[in-house]
Amino acid sequence: MLYLCSLSLFAFEPLPPCNPFVIASGALSNLTDDPSSAQLNPVSGEGGITTSVSYPYSMQQLSQVEIASVVNYQLNSMYASWQTLSNNDYNRQDIRLGFRLSYLYFRFGLGYKVMIDEMEGYGTENDDRLTAGIRFKHKKTTLDIGSEHAMPFGRDNSFEDGEFNLSLRQDLDPNLAVAAGFNTDSEQRFNYKVGTIFGLHPNLKAVASWESRPGRFGLGAIFKLKWFNLAYAVQTHPDLDWTHSIGISALFP
């Protein structure tokens, strides 16, 4: 309930992870590379469309839904995503659009994000942000670096409230990859994270992760059915109940 109250004060804290691919990976942008990963960094996520539903901290009065897609054209791509968290008298939406350009071992991404807060009796407020990222990928190593800044419209200080994220992935063999990284929030506090994805079967992968702020674990399973991935994930919390999420992705060839 403390989390819900903080949202209702228009603080514009990011929505908690909704997609099981993101929850299981600890929000390491390049660990699963599901289309939903574009929400973490504009250079992340491969071509496809994904949707999911989540119950943050097992609060049944809250529902969280997301849909995201990445469309490729030759070496370039565009992404779009929409996420909402709501109950009877409160709603927060997170909408993102962006494009990515690739050259040699690099991918560059630029995006726009708007958070829309609606609360009965308090009206509506928006928060506009600019996102940017760069990916370096060579052989078995992938490095993602991204940032997010409040837009200068109507602000005294341009590009304030900056946030930063970094994720380094290493493929150890075709069935095992590890990743580590961190992200900062608007107060420049660090959240460190590690994760792994490993194949248990040609059609089944397991994902596990740990984050430091707050200390929590993410666990998930990904079932592959031809061009589709089905995923289920949980994430622990030191003070609240577990978050449960289920989702499906259709991957573009």
Order of alpha helices (4+ residues) and beta strands (2+ residues): alpha-alpha-beta-beta-beta-beta-beta-beta-beta-beta-beta-beta-beta-beta-beta-beta
